[in-house]
Amino acid sequence: MIKLNRHTERHRTDRIGWLRASVLGANDGIVSTASLVVGVAAAGATESAVLMTGVAGLVAGAMSMAAGEYVSVYSQADTENADLARERAEIAADPVAEGRELTAIYVARGLDPELARQVAAQLMAHDAIGAHARDELGISEALSARPVQAALASAGSFAAGAALPLLVTALAPSVALIASVSGTSLAFLAGLGALAARAGGADALKGAWRVTFWGALAMAATAGVGALFGAVV
């Protein structure tokens, strides 16, 4: 009897679904809320008005992120399910042709024709739709669409990210509100970028720089618009 060694390598592809939604949500929460607060403050609004605007932005943004992520990922799930249904019908109608198709895929990947034929036959016998989903359609369990998971991760992380500049807004003195929110939000973004990069196995410094740059650009643009309209009024 052949004893199989247990696979002990750790991979990160199973994190892609929730990690992408969480990072996107938290990043948007920090950037959009901080930009909103800075823009309204630059326009000369009172501190209470700035805080109320930020809270409204948090609620609206979290709901928008959840709805958008759910619809987007559900569309992906619909496409995957339609492709799988079509593949099941093709396997049921002509399993021999589908076996040849799978064999051709393995030959193209480097197996010799006879070995490819044997592999295809065994995989078809074990789990035909699973083999075609993985090797023909590129659909796997780790990368499959999960709309509810993505929506909850996106909304929750947006709210968590937005709460950070709001907390600074509530605590910072009015005379230093813009500088405080801008500076701390950039620090939050740098930390988020580094953390997300580490979770995904990428370079933390590059992740931090990428997120911070675009966050600074967004806040600067919003502050400029706020100051312009404040001066006009």
C-alpha positions in Angstrom: 0.0 0.0 0.0 1.4 3.4 -1.0 1.5 5.9 1.7 0.8 9.5 0.5 2.5 12.4 2.2 0.3 15.1 3.4 0.6 18.4 1.5 2.0 20.9 4.1 2.9 23.9 1.9 1.0 27.1 2.6 -0.4 29.0 -0.3 -2.3 32.3 -0.4 -4.7 31.8 -3.3 -7.5 30.8 -0.9 -7.4 34.3 0.5 -8.0 36.1 -2.8 -11.8 36.5 -2.5 -12.0 38.0 0.9 -8.6 39.7 0.9 -9.3 41.7 -2.3 -12.8 42.8 -1.0 -11.4 43.7 2.4 -8.4 45.7 1.2 -10.6 47.5 -1.4 -13.2 48.3 1.2 -10.8 49.5 3.9 -8.8 51.6 1.4 -12.0 53.2 0.0 -13.3 53.8 3.6 -10.1 55.7 4.6 -9.6 57.6 1.3 -13.2 58.6 0.6 -14.1 59.6 4.2 -10.8 61.4 4.8 -11.2 63.2 1.4 -14.8 64.1 2.2 -13.9 65.5 5.6 -10.9 67.4 4.3 -12.9 68.8 1.4 -15.8 70.0 3.5 -13.4 71.4 6.2 -11.5 73.3 3.5 -14.8 74.8 2.3 -15.2 76.4 5.8 -17.9 74.1 7.3 -18.3 73.9 11.1 -16.7 71.0 12.9 -20.1 69.4 13.7 -21.1 69.7 10.0 -17.8 68.1 9.0 -18.3 65.2 11.4 -21.9 64.7 10.4 -20.9 64.6 6.7 -18.3 62.0 7.5 -20.7 59.8 9.3 -23.2 60.0 6.4 -20.4 59.1 4.0 -19.5 56.1 6.1 -23.1 54.7 6.1 -23.6 55.5 2.4 -20.2 54.2 1.4 -20.6 50.9 3.3 -24.0 50.2 1.8 -22.8 51.1 -1.7 -19.7 48.9 -1.4 -21.8 46.0 -0.2 -24.3 46.3 -3.0 -21.7 46.9 -5.7 -19.5 44.0 -4.6 -22.5 41.6 -4.3 -23.8 42.5 -7.8 -20.4 42.3 -9.4 -19.3 39.0 -7.8 -22.8 37.5 -8.4 -22.4 38.3 -12.1 -19.2 36.3 -12.0 -20.9 33.5 -10.2 -23.7 33.4 -12.8 -21.2 33.2 -15.6 -19.3 30.4 -13.9 -22.5 28.4 -13.3 -23.6 28.9 -16.9 -20.3 27.6 -18.2 -20.5 24.6 -15.8 -24.0 23.8 -16.9 -22.9 23.9 -20.5 -19.9 21.7 -19.8 -22.1 19.1 -18.0 -24.4 18.9 -21.0 -21.4 18.4 -23.4 -20.0 15.7 -21.2 -23.3 13.9 -21.0 -23.8 14.2 -24.8 -20.3 13.1 -25.9 -17.9 12.1 -23.2 -15.4 10.7 -25.7 -15.0 14.0 -27.4 -14.7 15.7 -24.0 -12.0 13.2 -23.1 -10.1 14.0 -26.3 -10.4 17.7 -25.5 -9.0 17.2 -22.0 -6.2 15.1 -23.5 -5.3 17.9 -25.9 -5.1 20.3 -23.0 -2.6 18.1 -21.1 -0.5 17.5 -24.3 -0.3 21.3 -24.7 0.9 21.5 -21.1 3.8 19.2 -21.8 2.6 15.6 -21.3 3.2 13.0 -24.0 0.0 12.0 -25.8 -0.3 8.5 -24.3 0.2 9.7 -20.7 -2.1 12.7 -21.4 -4.8 10.2 -22.6 -4.4 8.1 -19.4 -4.6 11.1 -17.1 -7.6 12.5 -18.9 -9.4 9.1 -18.7 -8.7 8.7 -15.0 -9.8 12.2 -14.2 -12.9 11.9 -16.3 -13.7 8.7 -14.4 -13.1 10.3 -11.0 -14.7 13.7 -11.5 -15.4 14.7 -15.1 -17.0 18.1 -14.4 -14.3 18.9 -11.8 -11.5 18.2 -14.3 -13.1 20.3 -17.1 -13.9 23.1 -14.7 -10.4 23.3 -13.4 -8.4 22.6 -16.6 -10.6 23.8 -19.4 -12.6 26.7 -17.8 -10.1 27.7 -15.1 -12.6 27.5 -12.3 -11.4 26.2 -9.0 -12.7 26.1 -5.4 -10.2 28.6 -4.1 -11.0 31.2 -6.9 -14.7 30.7 -7.3 -17.0 33.6 -6.8 -18.6 34.1 -3.4 -21.0 37.1 -3.5 -22.1 37.2 0.1 -18.6 36.8 1.5 -17.3 39.6 -0.8 -20.2 41.9 0.1 -19.8 41.4 3.8 -16.1 41.8 3.7 -16.3 44.9 1.6 -18.9 46.6 3.7 -17.3 45.7 7.0 -13.9 46.8 6.0 -15.2 50.0 4.5 -16.9 50.9 7.8 -13.7 50.0 9.7 -11.6 52.1 7.4 -13.9 55.1 7.4 -14.1 55.0 11.3 -10.4 55.9 11.5 -10.5 59.4 10.0 -13.8 60.0 11.7 -12.3 59.3 15.1 -9.5 61.7 14.3 -12.1 64.3 13.2 -13.9 64.0 16.5 -10.8 64.3 18.6 -8.6 66.8 16.6 -8.8 70.5 17.4 -10.6 72.5 14.7 -7.6 74.6 13.8 -5.6 71.5 13.0 -8.4 69.4 11.6 -7.3 69.2 8.0 -3.6 68.5 8.8 -4.6 65.9 11.5 -7.0 64.0 9.3 -4.7 64.1 6.3 -1.6 63.0 8.1 -3.1 60.2 10.1 -5.1 59.0 7.1 -1.9 58.7 5.1 -0.4 56.8 8.0 -3.4 54.5 8.1 -3.2 53.9 4.3 0.5 53.1 4.5 -0.2 50.5 7.3 -3.1 49.0 5.3 -1.0 48.7 2.1 1.9 47.1 4.0 -0.5 44.7 5.8 -2.3 43.7 2.7 0.9 43.1 0.8 2.2 40.9 3.6 -1.0 38.9 3.7 -0.7 38.4 0.0 3.0 37.5 0.1 4.1 40.7 -1.8 6.6 43.4 -0.9 5.2 45.5 2.1 7.1 48.7 1.1 5.7 48.7 -2.4 2.2 48.0 -1.1 2.4 50.9 1.4 3.8 53.3 -1.2 1.1 52.5 -3.8 -1.8 53.0 -1.5 -0.4 56.1 0.2 0.3 57.9 -3.1 -3.2 57.5 -4.5 -4.7 58.4 -1.1 -2.7 61.6 -0.9 -3.7 62.5 -4.5 -7.4 62.0 -3.7 -7.2 64.1 -0.5 -5.3 66.9 -2.2 -7.8 67.1 -5.1 -10.8 67.1 -2.8 -9.2 69.8 -0.5 -8.6 71.9 -3.6 -12.2 71.6 -4.7 -13.5 72.4 -1.2 -11.2 75.4 -0.9 -12.3 76.7 -4.3 -16.0 76.4 -3.6 -15.6 77.8 -0.1 -13.9 80.8 -1.6 -16.7 81.3 -4.1 -19.4 81.1 -1.5 
